[in-house]
Amino acid sequence: MSMHQGRERLVVVGGDAAGMSAASQARRLKGPEELEIVAFERGHFTSFSACGIPYWVGGAVPERDDLIARTPEEHRARDIDLRLRTEVTELDVAGQRVRARDVESGAESWTSYDKLVIATGARPVRPELPGADAPGVHGVQTLDDGQALIDTLTRAKGRRAVVVGAGYIGVEMAEALIDRGFEVTVVNRGEQPMSTLDPDMGRLVHRAMEGLGITMVNGTEVTKILTGADGRVRAVATQHAEYPADVVVLGIGVRPETALARAAGLPLGAHGGLLTDLAMRVRGHEDIWAGGDCVEVLNLVSGQEQYVPLGTHANKHGQVIGTNAGGGYATFPGVVGTAVSKVCDLEIARTGLREKDARRVGLEFEAVTIESTSRAGYYPGASPMTVKMLAERRTGRLLGVQIVGREGAAKRVDIAAVALTARLTVEQMTALDLGYAPPFSPVWDPVLVAARKAARTVRGS
């Protein structure tokens, strides 16, 4: 029997995608007379799309509120006791309670729970650099961050921007700043931008970025951020050079925000994310679930846990958690590692394993790359597309696909994502009955051209 007069209490820590979709789903299954739901969020907003921030900064999305899927008022109207600007500072697992602090007043109090959802998300990697906290240096994790960056861009005297990092956020922010009329330099540690691609495919992205007038500086570490007499950022320094900057955007990636979980002795994986079972329960804990950017997920291709902070997974985790916490049953089997992005009209897509991922887990593979077009070659608007495919040696099982092209590249990767999930061989893929008409693809879809080449290579080996 619970401590709340027959009512159970579900406490949710974190009010974005995973946390609030868990709360909403649990509420669908159980009314307020059976289940009390309390959600804590340290920021000002709930259920917002962090993925949309670069497009808001760049001007493609006009208003901040366009990125809010559900307002705090909408959640409260569904009998979810949502406490904004309230930061959970401690999880007491043995005592089944959480301690929370009001950000404005500093007042602290304990709240007991029957069921707990940890959806603390990720924190941006802030480099230990001199000057990293100077005015004019921005991360882009929350809507507050986005607003602060827009304010800086509006007020900036000069038009020079430096982006540190060339992953999804770095590349998308570089585009947003170009759209805002800034001169953009991207400083990147890797040998090519988009380290989620193999370097040969990253090179295509590099070329396209330079075509847009972005200056790409690869294979270089930032050593410090220099400030002017007014204390504001004025340049970014590397070992070899200085790049003048009126604004700096950090896009170095994120890490799981699991300090609370670690302090509470909950199980973390190699990447620092929480470990859960298929029902998204924290391993070894019957009444605690975790989801979103603070957990590690199973990669179905490699069979190993990995850290993949993406809004798609966060929302699915929330659905699964809410269903289970609300007395139903659901599982999250894992991911194949699909992700897409764009830089202006160049589409970038990947799923499955890169060459280095396959090597790391001991898989032997063949890699093939083909050039094709987005539509029939004679149809207006056909543009080139490069597809790289990895297949397991001997068995021919598909292991991964990367696509870079102008149009139709991003969503084509979904064919490969389905094939990976179904564990198809490249030989089986050549028989897929995909949609064809000249405006949409050549007779042999680029993915199938790659599959044919991969199948021949596997047979030949």
C-alpha positions in Angstrom: 0.0 0.0 0.0 1.3 3.4 -0.9 1.9 6.4 1.5 -0.6 8.6 -0.3 -4.1 7.3 0.8 -4.3 4.7 -1.9 -2.9 7.0 -4.6 0.5 6.3 -6.1 2.9 9.2 -6.8 5.0 9.3 -9.9 7.9 11.8 -9.8 9.5 12.9 -13.0 12.9 14.6 -13.0 13.3 16.7 -16.2 10.5 18.3 -18.2 11.6 17.9 -21.8 10.9 15.2 -24.4 11.4 11.9 -22.4 10.1 13.2 -19.1 6.9 14.9 -20.2 6.0 12.3 -22.8 6.4 9.7 -19.9 4.1 11.9 -17.7 1.5 12.4 -20.5 1.4 8.7 -21.4 1.1 7.6 -17.7 -1.7 10.1 -17.3 -3.5 8.7 -20.4 -3.6 5.3 -18.6 -4.3 6.4 -15.1 -6.5 9.2 -13.9 -5.5 11.7 -11.1 -7.6 9.7 -8.5 -5.2 6.7 -9.0 -1.9 8.3 -9.9 -0.5 11.7 -8.8 2.2 13.0 -11.1 4.8 15.5 -10.1 7.4 16.8 -12.6 10.4 19.0 -11.8 12.1 21.1 -14.5 15.0 23.5 -13.7 14.5 25.6 -16.8 11.7 27.9 -18.0 10.2 25.6 -20.7 8.8 22.1 -21.2 8.5 19.8 -24.2 10.5 21.9 -26.5 12.5 21.0 -29.6 16.2 21.6 -29.0 16.7 20.1 -32.6 14.9 23.2 -33.9 17.1 25.8 -32.3 19.6 26.2 -35.2 16.6 26.8 -37.6 15.1 29.4 -35.2 18.5 31.1 -34.9 18.9 31.1 -38.7 15.4 32.5 -39.3 13.7 29.5 -41.0 11.5 29.1 -37.8 10.2 32.6 -37.0 9.2 32.4 -33.3 10.7 30.7 -30.3 7.2 29.4 -29.2 7.0 27.5 -32.5 9.5 25.1 -31.0 7.3 24.3 -27.9 5.2 21.2 -28.4 3.3 21.5 -25.1 3.3 24.5 -22.8 3.4 24.1 -19.0 -0.2 25.2 -18.8 -1.2 22.4 -21.2 0.5 19.8 -18.9 -1.0 21.3 -15.8 -4.5 21.1 -17.4 -4.0 17.4 -17.6 -3.4 17.1 -13.8 0.4 17.0 -14.0 1.8 19.0 -11.1 4.6 20.6 -13.0 7.2 22.7 -11.1 9.3 24.9 -13.3 12.5 26.5 -12.2 12.9 23.7 -9.7 16.1 21.7 -9.7 16.3 18.2 -8.2 19.6 18.2 -6.2 19.5 14.7 -4.7 17.9 11.3 -5.3 17.4 9.2 -2.1 16.7 5.8 -3.6 16.6 3.9 -0.2 14.1 6.5 1.1 12.2 6.8 -2.2 12.3 10.6 -2.2 13.9 13.4 -4.1 15.2 16.7 -2.8 14.4 19.8 -5.0 15.5 23.4 -4.8 13.5 26.4 -6.0 16.0 28.2 -8.4 14.7 31.7 -7.5 14.3 31.4 -3.7 16.8 28.7 -2.9 14.2 27.0 -0.7 14.7 23.1 -0.6 12.2 20.4 0.1 11.8 16.6 -0.1 9.1 14.9 -2.2 8.5 11.2 -1.8 7.7 8.9 -4.7 6.3 5.4 -5.4 7.7 5.5 -9.0 10.5 7.7 -10.3 11.4 8.7 -13.9 14.9 10.1 -14.5 14.9 12.3 -17.6 17.8 14.6 -16.8 19.0 14.9 -20.5 22.5 15.9 -21.5 24.8 18.7 -20.8 26.9 20.4 -23.5 30.6 19.7 -23.4 32.1 23.0 -22.2 35.8 22.9 -22.9 38.2 23.8 -20.0 39.4 26.8 -22.0 40.5 30.2 -20.7 37.7 32.6 -21.8 35.1 30.0 -22.4 32.6 31.8 -20.1 33.2 35.3 -21.7 30.1 37.2 -23.0 29.6 36.3 -26.7 30.5 32.6 -26.2 27.3 30.5 -26.6 26.1 26.9 -26.2 22.8 25.9 -27.8 21.1 23.4 -25.6 18.0 25.1 -24.3 15.5 27.8 -25.6 17.2 30.2 -23.1 20.5 29.5 -24.8 19.0 30.1 -28.3 17.5 33.4 -27.1 20.8 34.6 -25.6 22.6 33.8 -28.9 20.0 35.6 -31.0 20.4 38.6 -28.7 24.2 38.6 -29.2 23.8 38.2 -33.0 21.4 41.2 -33.1 23.7 43.4 -31.0 27.1 42.3 -32.4 29.1 45.1 -33.8 31.0 42.9 -36.3 29.9 40.0 -38.5 32.5 37.4 -37.7 31.5 34.1 -36.1 33.5 31.1 -35.1 31.9 27.7 -34.5 33.9 25.2 -32.4 33.1 21.6 -33.4 31.7 20.2 -36.7 29.2 17.6 -35.6 25.4 18.0 -36.2 25.1 21.1 -34.0 28.3 22.8 -35.4 27.3 22.2 -39.0 23.7 23.3 -38.5 24.8 26.4 -36.5 27.4 27.3 -39.3 24.5 27.3 -41.8 22.3 29.4 -39.4 25.0 32.0 -39.0 25.6 32.2 -42.8 21.8 32.7 -43.2 22.2 35.6 -40.7 24.9 37.2 -42.8 27.9 36.4 -40.7 31.3 35.3 -42.0 31.8 31.8 -40.5 34.9 29.9 -39.6 34.4 26.3 -38.2 37.3 25.0 -36.1 37.2 21.2 -35.9 39.3 18.6 -34.0 38.6 15.8 -36.5 40.2 15.3 -39.9 36.8 16.1 -41.6 33.5 17.5 -40.4 30.7 15.1 -39.3 32.7 12.5 -37.5 29.6 10.3 -37.5 30.5 9.7 -41.1 33.6 8.0 -42.3 36.3 10.6 -43.3 35.8 9.9 -47.1 32.2 10.9 -46.8 33.0 13.7 -44.4 35.2 15.2 -47.1 32.1 15.7 -49.3 30.5 17.7 -46.5 33.8 19.7 -46.1 33.7 20.6 -49.8 30.1 21.7 -49.7 30.7 23.9 -46.6 33.5 25.6 -48.3 31.3 26.1 -51.4 28.9 28.1 -49.1 31.7 30.4 -48.1 32.3 28.7 -44.7 36.0 28.5 -43.7 36.7 25.0 -42.5 39.8 24.5 -40.2 40.1 20.7 -39.6 42.5 18.8 -37.4 42.9 21.7 -35.0 42.2 22.1 -31.2 41.1 25.5 -29.8 43.6 26.5 -27.0 41.9 29.6 -25.7 39.2 32.2 -26.3 40.5 35.7 -26.3 38.6 38.7 -24.9 38.9 42.4 -25.6 39.1 45.3 -23.1 35.3 45.2 -22.7 35.6 41.6 -21.5 33.7 40.3 -24.6 35.0 37.6 -26.9 37.3 38.9 -29.7 39.0 35.9 -31.1 39.5 32.1 -30.9 43.1 30.9 -30.7 44.5 27.5 -31.8 48.1 26.4 -31.6 48.8 27.9 -35.0 46.5 30.8 -35.5 43.9 33.3 -34.2 40.5 33.7 -35.7 38.8 37.0 -35.0 35.2 36.5 -33.6 32.3 38.8 -32.6 30.4 35.6 -31.5 31.5 32.1 -30.7 29.2 29.1 -30.8 30.3 25.8 -29.1 29.1 22.7 -30.9 31.4 20.1 -29.3 28.6 17.7 -28.4 27.0 16.6 -25.2 27.4 14.1 -22.4 24.7 12.4 -20.3 23.6 14.5 -17.3 23.9 11.7 -14.8 25.6 13.4 -11.7 22.5 12.8 -9.6 22.2 9.2 -10.7 25.9 8.5 -10.0 25.7 10.1 -6.6 22.7 7.8 -5.9 24.7 4.7 -6.9 22.6 3.9 -10.0 24.3 1.8 -12.7 26.0 3.8 -15.5 27.6 2.5 -18.7 30.9 3.1 -20.4 29.7 6.4 -21.9 28.4 7.7 -18.5 24.7 7.1 -19.4 22.2 5.2 -17.2 21.8 1.5 -18.0 18.2 0.2 -18.4 16.4 -3.0 -19.3 14.1 -3.3 -22.4 11.2 -1.7 -20.4 13.5 1.3 -19.7 13.7 0.4 -16.0 17.0 1.3 -14.5 18.8 -2.0 -14.1 18.3 -3.5 -10.6 15.5 -1.0 -9.7 11.9 -2.0 -10.0 10.4 1.4 -9.5 12.8 3.7 -11.3 12.8 4.3 -15.1 15.2 6.4 -17.2 15.0 7.7 -20.8 16.2 10.3 -23.2 19.7 11.8 -23.5 20.7 10.5 -20.0 20.6 6.8 -21.0 22.7 4.5 -23.1 20.9 2.4 -25.7 21.5 -0.9 -27.4 22.8 -0.7 -30.9 21.1 -3.6 -32.7 23.8 -3.9 -35.4 26.9 -4.0 -33.1 25.1 -5.6 -30.1 26.8 -3.0 -27.8 25.5 -0.1 -25.7 26.1 3.3 -27.2 25.2 6.9 -26.4 22.9 8.4 -29.0 21.3 11.7 -27.8 18.4 12.3 -30.2 14.8 13.6 -29.8 13.3 10.6 -31.7 14.6 8.2 -29.1 13.7 10.5 -26.2 10.1 10.6 -27.2 9.9 6.8 -27.8 11.5 6.2 -24.4 8.9 8.5 -22.8 6.1 6.5 -24.4 7.5 3.2 -23.2 8.2 4.6 -19.6 4.8 6.2 -19.3 3.1 3.0 -20.5 5.0 0.9 -17.9 4.7 3.4 -15.1 0.9 3.6 -15.9 0.5 -0.1 -15.4 0.7 -1.2 -19.1 3.6 -3.0 -20.9 6.0 -1.7 -23.5 9.6 -2.1 -24.5 12.3 -0.2 -26.4 14.4 -2.8 -28.3 17.2 -0.5 -29.4 18.4 1.6 -32.3 20.4 1.1 -35.5 21.9 4.6 -35.3 20.1 6.6 -37.9 20.7 10.3 -38.1 20.2 13.0 -40.8 21.2 16.6 -41.2 21.7 19.2 -43.8 24.0 22.1 -44.6 22.1 24.4 -46.9 21.0 22.1 -49.8 23.4 19.3 -49.0 21.7 16.4 -47.2 23.8 14.2 -44.9 22.5 10.8 -43.7 23.9 7.8 -41.9 22.7 4.6 -40.3 24.3 1.5 -38.8 28.1 1.2 -38.3 31.0 3.3 -39.7 34.2 1.5 -40.6 35.7 2.2 -37.2 32.6 0.9 -35.4 32.7 -2.3 -37.3 36.4 -2.8 -36.6 35.9 -2.0 -32.9 33.4 -4.8 -32.5 35.5 -7.3 -34.5 33.3 -7.5 -37.6 35.0 -8.2 -40.9 33.4 -6.2 -43.7 33.5 -5.0 -47.3 32.9 -1.3 -48.0 31.7 0.0 -51.4 30.9 3.5 -52.6 28.8 4.5 -55.6 27.8 7.7 -57.4 24.2 8.0 -58.6 21.5 10.6 -59.1 18.4 11.6 -57.1 16.1 11.2 -60.1 16.3 9.7 -63.5 19.3 11.3 -65.2 17.2 12.9 -67.9 14.6 14.3 -65.6 15.0 18.0 -64.6 16.6 18.6 -61.3 18.5 15.3 -61.1 21.5 15.9 -58.8 24.4 13.7 -57.8 24.3 11.4 -54.7 27.1 9.4 -53.1 26.2 6.2 -51.2 28.6 4.2 -49.1 27.6 0.8 -47.9 29.2 -1.7 -45.5 28.4 -5.4 -45.6 29.7 -8.2 -43.4 32.2 -10.4 -45.2 31.0 -13.9 -46.1 27.4 -13.4 -44.7 26.7 -10.2 -46.7 24.6 -8.8 -43.8 24.1 -5.1 -44.2 26.1 -3.2 -41.5 25.8 0.5 -42.4 25.0 3.1 -45.0 26.1 6.7 -45.4 24.5 9.0 -48.1 25.5 12.5 -49.0 23.7 14.3 -51.8 21.7 17.4 -52.8 18.1 16.1 -52.7 16.4 13.0 -51.5 19.5 11.7 -49.6 18.2 12.2 -46.1 15.0 10.2 -46.3 16.6 7.5 -48.5 18.6 6.3 -45.5 15.3 5.1 -44.0 15.4 2.2 -46.5 18.7 1.1 -44.9 17.4 1.7 -41.4 14.6 -0.8 -42.1 17.0 -3.3 -43.7 19.3 -3.1 -40.7 16.4 -3.7 -38.3 15.3 -6.7 -40.4 18.9 -7.9 -40.6 18.7 -8.2 -44.4 21.7 -9.1 -46.5 22.8 -6.8 -49.3 21.8 -9.6 -51.7 18.2 -9.6 -50.2 18.2 -5.8 -50.5 18.8 -5.9 -54.3 15.3 -7.5 -54.6 13.5 -4.7 -52.6 10.5 -3.4 -54.5 11.0 0.3 -54.0 8.9 3.1 -55.6 10.1 4.3 -59.0 9.2 7.0 -61.4 11.6 9.4 -63.2 10.8 12.4 -60.9 11.7 10.3 -57.8 14.6 8.1 -58.7 16.6 6.3 -61.4 15.3 2.8 -62.4 17.8 1.4 -59.9 17.5 3.5 -56.7 20.9 4.7 -55.4 20.6 2.5 -52.3 20.0 -0.5 -54.5 22.9 0.3 -56.8 25.1 0.3 -53.7 23.5 -3.0 -52.5 24.2 -4.6 -55.9 27.8 -3.5 -55.8 28.2 -4.7 -52.2 26.6 -8.1 -53.1 29.0 -8.6 -55.9 32.0 -7.7 -53.7 30.8 -10.1 -51.0 30.4 -12.9 -53.5 33.8 -12.1 -55.0 35.5 -12.2 -51.6 
